[in-house]
Amino acid sequence: MRKESLKRQAMITACCGAVVRAMGFGLRLWISRLLGAEGLGVSELASSVHMLALAPASAGLPSAVSRLTAKAEGEEERQLALYAGRQIALRLGLCVTPLFLLLSPLLARALGDERTLPALVFFAPCVLTVGLSSVYDGFFFGQGKALPPALSEGAEQIVRLCVVGALAFLIPRVTVAYRAALPAVASTLGEAAGLAVILAIARRIPSFRGDARLGATRRSLFSLSFPLLLNRLCHTGLRSLCGIIIPLRLMAGGLNRAEAVSRLGMLNGMVMPLMFLPCLISGALATVGGPAMARCKTKRAENRLAFRLLLAALGAGLLCACALYALAPAVSNLFYRLPELSPLLRSAAPLAVLMPVQQTVGGVMTGLGLQKRSLAAGLLGAAATLLCAWQWTPGHGIYGAAFATMAGHGLTLFCELISLFLRK
């Protein structure tokens, strides 16, 4: 399989991502109608903890494997990076999965809603499959091959759709707790299918057990991935804390528990996926741009490439934000059948600009080895989001939570841009 140019990689990733994202949006819409706002809120609570459990195996490790693969001088070095990354992901998955299952009842109580327990249990196997898939994705992107990860994502989404279709008839017969577990079942089986596809595409790699270079490669992967892991833990921890704090602060503002969880489902389960639409473009830019930045030989080449990537992300974000603002009533009425969602969607529209630009800046900084600066910016943004959510949510309702999210993303982006442009 030959190496593709940066533009071709971005096109393949974006086009396949468009298909996958369209399928995902249709799936999200279908699930939101099946579960309702309350069921979707319970599912989002469980998903926040699930993302936290996935972070050790899927956060910085794929980017680290991608960077080492991009810098490798020969095929054997690339295979060594994949072997070492696969070992780490396998060990983490085998440790975290049983621990996650064991702690699921305690986690459900900590979330303040024991109806999340079935979803937490069904999410657990994803820890291993997502970790391994992510390592192979990083390996292929590091070589400049965007098609295998795209095919894996496509297979994953197709299986999710099929699972939801097969289980949809059970929805009217089960409780809210088991309805909220439907996305978890679909995700687990979909991730397994995606892993099977990418393993079928990848060639069998030799064993490097006993190789003196293996230890040094693992240390390099840990060194590169640790700041990214902390950054991901920061963001997923933020999502988990917000999932707990927002309903509590909404209840402090006068709502009952069911209404508060429903509002959380509206924000995190309906509005936020729409804000991620321009990330279809920025995700492709960040994924292929990181290894490309690592291969740049001069600072001038780095700056030129970074400017092109950021300009494309900004353009995609502005177009999407304007479209969402203009079409908010139609989206709310036709897709979700919730007219009250329209003003919330319009209020959150600036996130459609902030998120893709921030994602692209993060990919650029990873390619330049500036993960620690990105981590510091992420921590500041997370602290700002939590503080603002605590202060603004009781007085402004779910709009306060949306404004807090914007404030956190805006501060993170500002700090990352300063770090990027003032680098030596």
N, C-alpha and C positions, 0 to 999 in steps of 0.2 A: 504494500500500500504506500503510494508515494506521498511525500510531504507537500502540503498545500501552501499557497501564499497567504499572507495575513488577511488580505481582502477576501480571498476565497474561503478561508476558515471562518471569518466573521459572517459571510453570506450563508454558508452551510449551517452554522450554529444558529443564526437568526431565523433562517427559513424553517429549519426543522423545529426550532423553538417556537415559531409562530404556530405551526401545526399543533405542537404539544400544548402550548399555552391556550389555544382555541379549544382543544379537547378538555384541558383542565378547567377553563372558564365554564364550559358547558357542564362539566361534572360538578363544579362548585354550585352552579345555579340549580342543577337538579337536586343536589344534596340539601341545599338551603330550603327548597320547597318540601322535600321529604321530611326534614328534621324540624322545620320551623325555627323561629328566632331563639327559643329557649333551648331546644336540642342542639342547635348550632353553637350557642354559648357554652354549653357543657363540653361539647367536642373541642372548642377552642381552648378551654381551660386545660384539658388533658393534653392537647397538642403542644401547649407551651412547655410543659414538663418533658414531653417526648423530645422536643428539639434540644432541650438542655442535656438529656441523656445521649443524644446523637453527637453533641459537640466534640467530645474527646477523639472520636474516630473519623469525623468528617469535616472538621473545621479547617485547621491549618495543614493537615497531612497531605491532602490532594495538591494544594499549591506548592508545598515543599517538594513533593515528588515531581511536579511539573517543572519547577525551577531546576532541580538537579538533572532531570532528563534533558532540558533545553541546553544546559551547559556541558553535558557529557560529550566527550570527544569520540567515543566509539560505541558500537552496539552493546558490547559487554558492560560498559559503565551504565548504559540506560537500563539494561536488564537487571543490573545490581540494584539500582534505585527502586525499580518496581518490586523486586524480591524483598528488599528491606521494608518498604512501605507496606507491602502485603502482610509481612510478619507482624508488624506493629498493629495494623488494623485487626488482624485475626485475634491477637492476644487481647486487645482492648475489648473487642466484641464478646469474646468468651468470658471475660471478667464482668463487664457491665451488664450484659443481658440477664444473668441469674440474679445479680444484685438488684436490678431494676424491678424484676418480678417480685422479689422478696419484700422490697420497700413499697410496692404499689399501694397497699392498704393505708400505710402511713402518709404517703404522698396525697392520696385522695382526701384524707382528713385535713392535711395541711392546706390544700386548695380550698377548703371550706365547703366542698360539695362532694359527698361520697358517690354520687352518680357518675363520677369520672372513672371509677375503678375498672369497669369492663373495658373502656377505651385504653386505659393505661396498660392493662394486661395484653391486649391485642397489639399494641404498638411495640412491645418489647423486642420481638425478633428483628425489627428493622435495624437495631443497633449494629448487628453483625453484617447484614446485607448491604446497608448504606455505606458502611466503612469500607468494605471491599470494593464496591462499585466506584466509590469516590477516588480510591487509589488508582484504579485502572483508567478512570477519566483523566486524572492528572497526568498519567503516563502518556496517554495518547495526545493530549493537548500539548504536552512538552515536546513531542515529536512533530507538532504541526499537523496532526491528523484529527480533524473535527468530526468526521462522519461516524466512527464507532460509538462515541458517547451519545450522539444524536439518535442513532438507531436504538440504543439502550433506553433512552428516555421515551422514545416513541412506544416501544414494547411495554414499558412500565405503565404508561398512560392508557394504552388499549386494555390491558388487563384490569386496571382500576375501573374503567367504564363497564367492562363485562361483569365484574364482581358486584358493582352497585346495581346493575340491571338484574343480576340473578337474585340478589337479596332484597330488592326493593319491595317485593310482595310481602315480606315479613314485617315491614315498618308499622302498619296499622295494628299489629297484634302484640307488639312488645312495648315495654316501658321506655321512658325518656332515656334512661341510662344505657339501654342496649341500642336504642336508635342512635345515640351519640357515638357508639362504638363502630358504626358502619364505616366511616372514613378510615378508622384504624385498620379494620380488616382489609379494606381495599388497598391501603397503602402498603401493608405487609406483603400481600400477594403480588402487588405491582412491583415493589422493590426486588422481590425474589426473581420475577420474570426479567427485569432489567439486568440484574447480575448475570443470569443465565445467558442472555444475549451477548453481553460484552465478554464473558468468558469464552463463548463459542468463537468470537471474532479474534480474540487475542491468541497469539501463538504460545505454545507451551514454553515456559522459561526454564532454564537450567537451575539446579539447586546451588546456592552459594554457601551452604552450611559448612562451617569450618574455614571459610575464606577470611584471611586476615583483614580484608577491606570492609567486611560486613559491619563490624562494630563501628568503624569510622563513619560509614554511610548512615547508620542508624543515628549516631550522634548528630550528624549534619541535619538529618530530617527533624530531629527533636529541636535543634537550635533554630531552624527556619520556621517550624510550625508552632512553637510554643507561644510567641506573641500573637499569632493569628488565632490560636486556640483560646487564649485569654480574651481576645477581642470578640470572638463568637460567644464565649461564655457570658461576656458582658451583655451582649445584645439578647441572647436567649434568656439569660437570667432576668434581664429587664422585662422581656415579654412575660415571663412567668410571674414576676412581682406585680407587673401591671394587671395581669389577669386576676390576681388576688386583690390588689388595691382598688382597682376601678369599681368593681361591684360594691366593695365596702364603702367607698366614698360616695357612690351613687345612693346607697342606702342611707348614708349620713345626710344626703340632700333630700331625703323624703320618700325614696322608692322602696318597694318591698323586694324580697330576694329574687323572685321570679322576674320582675320587671328589670332589675339591675342586670341579671344574667342575659336577658333578652337584648338589652342595650349593648352589652359587650359583644354579643353575637352579631349585632348590626354593624358595629365598628370593625371588629377583627375578622368576622366571617364574610361580610358583604362589601364594606367600603374598602378595606385594605387590599384585598385581591385586585380590585380595579386600579389602585395606586401602583401596583406592581406591574401593570401592563407595559410601560416603557422599559421596564427592566428586561424585557425580551431582547431589546437592542443592547442596553448597557451590560446585561449579563454576558452576551456574546463578546462585546468589546473588552470587558474585564477578563474573561476567560482566555481569549487569544492574545490580548494585549500584554498581560503579565509576562508570559514567556518571551514575547517579542521585545519587551523592554529589557529583559535580562540579556538578550542577544545583542543589544545596541553597544557599539564600541565607543562612542563619543557622547558628551553631554549635549551637544547640539542635536544629534540624532534622537536622543531621549526626549528633549524638549519638543522637537517637531512632532514626534509620534504622540506624545502626551497631549499636545494641543489638538491634534486631529481627533483623538479618542474623546476628549472632553467636549469638543464642539459637537460631535455626533450625538453624544449622550444628552447634551443640553437641548439640542434641536428636537430629539425624540421626546424628551420630557415636556417641553413647552407645547408641542403639538397635542400630546395626550392630555395634558392639563386643560387646555382650551376646549378640547372635544368633550371631556368629562363634565366640565362646567356647563357647557351649552346643552349637552344631552342628558343632564342629571334627571330631569323629570321623566323622560322617556325610559331611561335605564331603570329608575325606581318603580315605575308603573308596569312596564312591559316585562322586565326580567324578574324582578323580585316581588312585584305586586304589593309594594309597601310605599305609598306616596310620601310618608313621613321620612323616608330615607333621603329624599332629594336635597333638602337643605344641609344635611350632614355630609353628603357627597360633595356638594359645592364648597363647603367649608374646608374639607380635607384636600381639595384639588391641588394646592401647592406642593403636597407631598409627592405628586407625580413628577415634579421637577427635581425636588431635593434628592429623592431616593436613587434615580438612575445616575445622576452626577456623582453622588457619594459612592455608589457601587463601582463606578468606573475609576474614580480617584483611588479607591482602595486597591483595585487591581493594578493600577500603575505603581502605587507605593510598594506593593508586594513584589512586583517585578524589579524594582530598584533596591530591594532589601531594606525598606523603611518600615518594617512591620511594627517596631516598638513605638514609633511616632504615631502610627495609625491606632495602636492600642491606647495610647494616652488620650488621643482625641475621642475615641469611643467611650472611654471611661467618663470623660467630662460630659459627653452627650447623654450617657445613661443617667448620670447623677442629675442632670438638668431635667430630663424627662420625668424621673420619679418625683423630684421636688415639685415640679409644675403640676403633675397629675394629682398629687396630694392636695395642693393648694387650690387648683382651679376646678376640679371635678364636682365638689359639692355645690358650688355656686353656679356653674355653667352646665352641669350635667355631662352628657357624653361628648358635648362639644369641647368642654374643658380638657377631656382626655385626648381628643384629636389635636387640639392646639398644643398640648404638652408634647405629643409625639413630634409635631412639626418643630417645636423649639429644640428638642434634643437632636434631631437630624440636622437642623440648621447649624447648631453649635459644632457638632462633629465635623460637618463639611467645611466650615470656616477654619477650624484648627488644622484639618488635613491639608487644605489648600495653602495655608501659611507654611506648614512644614515642607510641603512639596516644592514650593517656589523659593524657599530660603535654604534648601539643601546645598551642601558643598559640591 
